[in-house]
Amino acid sequence: MKQQIYNTGIYLRLSCDDDVHGESVSISNQRQMLTQYCREHGLRLVDEYVDDGYSGTNFDRPGFQRMLDDIEDGKINCVVTKDLSRLGRNYILTGQYTEIYFPSKGVRYIAISDGVDSEKGESEIAPFLNILNEMHARQTSKKVKAAMKVRFENGARSGYCAPYGYVKHETIKGKIVPDEETAWVVRKIFTLATTGMGPNRIRRALEAEKIPSPSWRQYERYGFFSHLFEGKPENQKYLWTNPQIGFILRDETYIGNSIHYRRKYVSFKNKKQYLSDEDDWYRVENTHEPLISLDVWEQVQVHVNQRKRPCKSGSTHIFAGLIRCADCESFMRIKQRKYKDSVYRAFECSTYAQYGKERCTNHLINYKTLCNVVLVRLQYWVSLAQKDEKQLLDHLLKNGQKQRVSETDIAKKELNKSLKRQKEIDTMFAKLYEDHAMGKIAERNYDMLLHKYQDEQMELEEKISALKTKLSENAETERNAERWISLIRKYTEVTELTVPLLNELIEKIVIHQGTTTEDGYRDQEIEIYYRFIGKID
């Protein structure tokens, strides 16, 4: 009888959370164990696939994805890991790979420490081990949150860059101090507000004095918002927006407080974020030096709250906070328009309303027209969810697949580049310490290079974290689709639009500039982005 030849790939994974286990789960230890196992059991080792620094709660990891590609190409027909947790800590997805995907591709799977070998038959203990592995990831997530809360209680802040008016402390991580270049601007904004000036008048005063905007400062220091300034006129850096000023006037950072958990993750397995209710915010007072006094703050808040008023009709419209301009991405505002002898309500771009056609176009759309379009689309999805839920799920999963693949490829390339640079800096650190210990480098130069590498190292860590979050979001497509279907399934019939309905199902509505066709009809594109799943084609 001819013996089966197994072209084997060994899979090695290590996350930051595994550091507590030390060398026992290190990449080198896994490699030694797996290669020795292949050698002793007559498995032909073809390649190894490594994901160093990746969480096991999602499967969008570069090494794992490369392994799947090689399975599809027939390069390997056997996968070996140290244990099931190396494959993953999401018990549903791990089970799909071990019980459905691998068998369907004729791939033998072995988890050495857990005694799992698909050639010997189905393992009854494997599903329970997968659940335990996910519980471990869940507990780790809780411990990280608890540790972060302790840091917050002690006055630390998180974030890639400091709020406008502050800079990060040179030596104390998580602490901010006033920025000499911009703190005076924040004080000026609050001073103008105490006189009763609103964001629009304050904006014009700042632009008249040619004071650089917060966006420009972030571009100048961190390279953010390059699309706003590269190749644009010089005066672009002096253009402020009303929302920027409004946010500054409401931000407790400027009275020395830190507000945490403004945004939250859906779950420890889904890194998609959402705005949390103000009641869920975590406020820590006196964490840093304030830029304005409490008296000034309270005086300004009176003016800010007085400016929050409903429409002329006496109530806010149902699309509040949902409608954006397709070109400048600002919110659309509602106003009354006249046409011949009638008056109607319509939305127009707020940038156009403030600056005119030099900055944007009106993107005008009738209020009733928008209501009809949105109502028809929601009625269609509700009807489909009631008739054929599986067909709807299949449609959602296919939706935007090409864009997700493109975004994932870009994110993976950036992540690999950042990880490579991170390792280079680690090597530089070791060489720098060695040169310093041997007296090859002056103390002044040592301190300068040390701070330079430390700053770049921190920036890379946050960039890597953001890229992993992006990759994780793209991997959660099916789960998000199911969540949205569960939301829309609650509605058996939609006869009118309401604020709760819109905010539960829709993330944003993007309005394009309308055009008039040759036969006199108005043509205008309206994009609806739904919660969890985005735009549906």
N, C-alpha and C positions, 0 to 999 in steps of 0.2 A: 504493500500500500504506500502510495506516494505521500510524503509528509508535506503538510501545508507550510509554505514559506511566508513568513510575516515580515513585510517591510515596515519597520517600526519607527515611529516618531515619539520622542519623549517630550513631555510638556512640563515646564517648570514655571511656577508663579510665586511671587513674593510681594506682599503689600506692606505699606507703612505700619499697618496694625499688627503685622507678624513679628515686629522687632522684639516684642516681649519674649518671644520664644528663643531668641538668640540664634546660635549656629544650627540648632536642630532642624530648622526649616529654611536655612539659607540656600541660595541658588547653588553654591558650590557643593553643599551637602546633598541636595536633591540630585544634582548631576551625577555625583559619585554613586549614590544608591541606585539610580535608574540605569546607568550604563553597566554597572556590575550585574544587575538583574537581567538585562538583555543578554549579556555575555553568558551567564550561567544557565539561561533557559533557551538558548539557541535562537534568539530573536535578532534579526538582521537590522542593526541600527542605521537608519537612513539620514535622519536629521533631528535636530533639537529645536524646540520652540520656547522662547523665554519671554515672560512678561514680568519685568522687575519694577515694582512700585505701582502695581495695578490692583484695585479692589476686586474681590471675587463676586460682588453683588451684581455685576453686569458682565456681558460677554463680548463687548466691543473693544477687545484688546488686540494690538497689532500682531503679537505672536500667535494668539489663538486664531485670529482670522486667517493668518498665513497658513496655519495648520489645516483649517477647513478648505482652503484653496487647494492644498496638496492632496487632501482626501478626494475632492471633486476631480482632480486631474489623474487620480489613480496612482499617485506617487507613494502613498503609504496606505496600509490596510490594518494597522495596529497602533493604538495610542496607549502610552504608559505614563501614569502620574504617581507621585508618592502616596497620595490619598485622595479621596473625593473632594476635599476642601480645596485642593490645588486646582481642580478643574473649575470649581465655582462654589459660591455660598448662597446662590439663589436656588432654593430647592425645586421650584417649578421648572426653570430653564435647565438646571443641571439634569433633572430627570428626563427632560425632552431629548437631551443629547445622548445620555447613556441608554435610555430605553427605546427611543424612536429613531433618532438621526443615525447613530453609529450602526445599529443593526440593519437599517435600510440601505446603508452603504457597504455592508459587509465588513465593517471595521470591528476588530476585536479590541475591547477596552479592559485595561488592567489598572486597578488602584492597589498598590502593593500593601501598604500598612493596614488597609481596611479589608484585605482578603477578597477583593472583588475581581473576578475574571470572567468575562462574558462567554468564553469558550467552555467554561464549566457549568454554564446554565445561569439563569436569572438569579441575582442575589436578593434574598428576602430582606436583608438588613440594610441594603443600600438606600432605599427611600427614607428610612429613619435617620440614617447618617446625614443625608442631604438636609433634612429638617433641622438637625442639630447644628450643622454647619451654618445654616441661615440664622439660627438663634444666636450663634456666636457673633455673627456680623451685626445683628440687631443690638446685642448687648454692648459691643464695641462702639457702635454709634451712640448709644446712651451715655457711655463713659466719656466719649469725646465731648458731647454736649455738656455734660456735668463739669468737665474740666474747663471748657470755654466759659461757662457761667461763673466759675470761681475766678477766672481771669477778669471777666467783666466786672464782678463785684469789687475787685481790687483796682479798678480804674483803667484797665487795658481796653483798647479799641482794636477792631479788625478792619481790614480794607486795604486795597492796593495802594491808594494814595490818600493823603489827608484832605479834609474838607477845605473848601476855599477860605483863605484867611489864616490857615495853619500849615505847618509842615511837620513831618515826622521827626521825633527826637533822634539825635545822632547816635545815642548809645542805648537808650531805654526802649525796648521793643513794645509796641502797642501804645506808646504815649505821644501826644501831639503838643506842639508849642506854637505860639503866634508867629506868623510869617511877616517879617518886616516889610516885604514888598506888597502884600495884599491886605493885611489886617486893617490898615487905615481905610481901605475901600469899604470893607464891611461896616466899620463905624460910621462912615459917611452915609451909607445906604440907610442905616437905622436912624441917623440924625435927620435925614430928609423925610423919612417916614413919620417921625414925631410931629412934623409940621403939617401932616395930613396928606402928603403926596402919596399917590398910589404907584404901583409897579410901572405903569406906562410913563408917567412923568419922571420917575426916578431913572428909568431906562434912557430917556431922551437926555437927561442931565449928564449921565455918565458918558454917553456917546458924544455929547458936545465937548466934553473935556478930554476925549480920546483916551479913556481908561480901558486897558485890555480886559476882555471878558474872561470868565472862568474857563471857558472852552479853550481859549488861546493859551492860558497858563498851563493847562493839562497837555496841550499839544507841544508847547515849548519845553516842558520838563519831562514828559513821559511818552510823547509821540502819539497821544490819543487824538481822535478827530482830524486826522490828516486830510480827509476828504473835504473838510470845511475850509482849509487854508492853503493847501498846496495848489499852486497855479491860480490862486484867487487874488483880487486886488488887495493892497495894503490895508485899506480901511475895514476889511473883513474882520480883523482881529479886535476891532472896537465895537462890534455889533453885539449887544446884549439882547436877551429875550425877557419878556414879562414873567414866564414861568421860573426862570433862573432867579430873578429878584424875589418873586413870591416865595420860593422855597427857602431862600436865605432868611427872609423875614419871619418864617415859621419854624426855623431850625433851632432847637434848644442847645445845639453845640455851642452857640455863641454866648450862652450864659453859663458855660462850664459843665453842662450835662452831656451824657452819652446815651443815645437811644439805640437799643439792639433789637433784633428780630423784626425789623420793619418788613423784611421779606423772609419767607420760610420755604423749605423744600417740601415737596409733596410727601415724600417718605424717604427712609434711608436707602431705598433701592431706586428711587426716582428723584434725580437731582433738578428737576424742573421747579422753578421758583414761582411764587405768587405773593402778592401784597397781602400782608396780614392785617387783621383788624387792629385799631389803635389800642383796644383793651388788652391785646396780646403782646404789645411792645414791652420791652424790659428797660426801665429807666434807672440810670445810676447818676446821682448828682455829685457835683464838685470833683470831676475826674481830671480836669485840666484848667488852665488859666482862661477865664472868660474874656471876651472882647468888648462886651457891653455890660452895663449895670442892669440889675433886675428891674429897677424903676423904668428905665428906657424900654426894656423888653415888654413889660406890662402895658406901658403906654402905647407901644406899637401894636400889640395884639388887639387892643380896643379898636384901632383904625382898621386892622386887617379883617376882623370879624364883622365890622360894620359894612365892609365892602362885599361881603357874601350875601348876595341878594338874588331872589328868583327872577324869572323872566317877567316881561310886562304883563303877561297873561295871569301872573300870580303864582305860577308853579314852575319848577324846573322841568325840562323836557326829558322824555324817557331814554334818550340816547346819551345822556350826560356822561362824559369820560370815555365814550366808545368810538367816536368818529374822528378820523385823522385825515389830513391832506396827503395825497399820494406822493406829491413832489417834495414838500418841505417837512413833512411828517408832524406838523403842528396840529393841535386840536382845531376842529371846526367849531365855529360859534353860530348861534341861531339869531336871526333877526327878521324883522318884518320887511317884506318887499311889496312894491306896488306894480301892478300890471294892468294897464288901461284903467278901468274903474274899480278894480278889485284889489284887495290886500291879502297876501298870503305869507306864511312863514317858510323860511328857507335857511339852509346852512351855507356858510361861506368860510373860506380859509381865514384863520385869525391873523396869519402873517400878512396876507393880502390886505386885510382890514386895517392893520397897523402901519404897513409900509407902502402899500400900493403895488402896482404891477412891476416895479423894479425888482422886487424880491420874490413874488409869486403871482399866480392868477387866482381868480375868485373861487373856482371849483364849485360853483353854485349848484345846489340841488334842492328841489322842493321837498318840504317836510313830509307831505302826504305821499309823494312818489317813493321816498326812501322807506316809509312805513310799509307800503304795499310790496316793495321788492323783498324786504327782510321777512315779512309775514309769509309770502309765497314760498321762500326758500325753507323757512322753518317748518311750514306745513308739509312740504315735500319730505324732509328728513324724518319728521314724526310719523308720517304715513308709511314710509319705507321701514322704519324700525318696528312698526306694528305688524306689517305684512311679512317681511323677510329679513330678520335680524342678521342672518349669516351673509346674505347678499350685501347688506350695508357694511358689515365688518370687512368683507373682502374688498369692497370699493375703497374704504378708508385706508386699508393697508397698502393698496396700490397707489393711492394718492400721494404725490410728491416724492415717490421713491427715487426718481432720477436726481432730484435736488438733494435728498438726504445722502445718497451715495457720493455725490460731488463734495458736499460739505464734510462728510466723514473722511474722504481721501485727503482733503486739504488739512483737516484737523490732525490726522495721523502723521502727515509729513511734518507739520509744525511741531507736534509732540516729540517725534523722533529727533528732530533738530534740537529741540530744547533739552531733551534728555542727554543727548550727546554733549551739548555745551555744559550741562550740569556736571557730567563726569570729568570734562576738561578742567573745570574750575576746581573740583576736588583734587585733581592732580596738581594744579597750580598751588593750591593751599599747602599741600604736602611739601612741594619744592620750596615754597616761600618760607615755611617754618624751618626747613633744613638749612637754607641759606642764612636765615637769621641766627640760628643756633651756632653756625660755624663762622659767624662774623663776616659773611660775604656781602651783606647788605646793610646800609646805614639804617638807624632806628627810624629816622624821619621817613625814608622811602618805604620801610617795612610797614609803618602805620598807614601811610597813604594807600599802598597796594592792598593791605588787609581790608580797609574800609571799602575800597573799590570792589573787591571780590565778594565781600559780604553783601553789599547792596545788590550786586548782580545776582548773587545766589538767592536772595529773598525775592527778587523780581521773577526769577525763573521758577521758583517754587509756586508762586501765585499764578503764573502763566500756565504751568503744567497742570495745576489744579483746575483752572478754568477750561483748558482743553479736554481734560478727562471728563469734566462735567458735561461738556458739549457732546462728546462721544457717547456718554451714558444716556443723554437725552435722546439721541438718535436711535439708540438700542432699545428704548422703551416704547417704541411706536405702537406695538400691539396692545400693550397694557393701557396706554393712553386712549387708544381707539375704543377699547372696551369700557373705560371709565366714561367717555363721552356718550356712548350708547346707553349706559346705565342712567345717565342724566336725562337724555331726551326720551327714554322709554317711560319716564314718569308721566309724560304728557300724552294722553290718549287723543286729544284734539286741541288745536290752537286756533282760536277765533279772533283774538286780538293780542297786541303786543303790550307787555307790562314790564316795569323795571326789573322785578325779580327774574322773570323769564329771560330777558336779554342778558342780564349780568351773570346768570347761571350757565348759559349756553354759548355766549359770544365773548371773545377776547377783545376784538376791535373791528371796526368797519372802515375801510380805506376808500376814499372818494377821489376819482380821477377827474381831470378837466373835461367838461363836456364839449361836444362839437355839433354843429348843425349840418345835416346831410343836404344833398342837392335837392331832394324832394321836400325839404322843410322840416324833417323830423329831427329830434334831438337825440344824439347818441352819447351815452355816458357809461363808463365802466365803474362798477361797484364791487369791491372785493370784501367778502366776509371771512374773517378769521375766527374759527371756533375755538373754545377752550380745549386745551390738551392736544388738539390735532391740527390746528392752523387752518389754512385755506383748503377747501375741497374743490377739485376741478370737476 
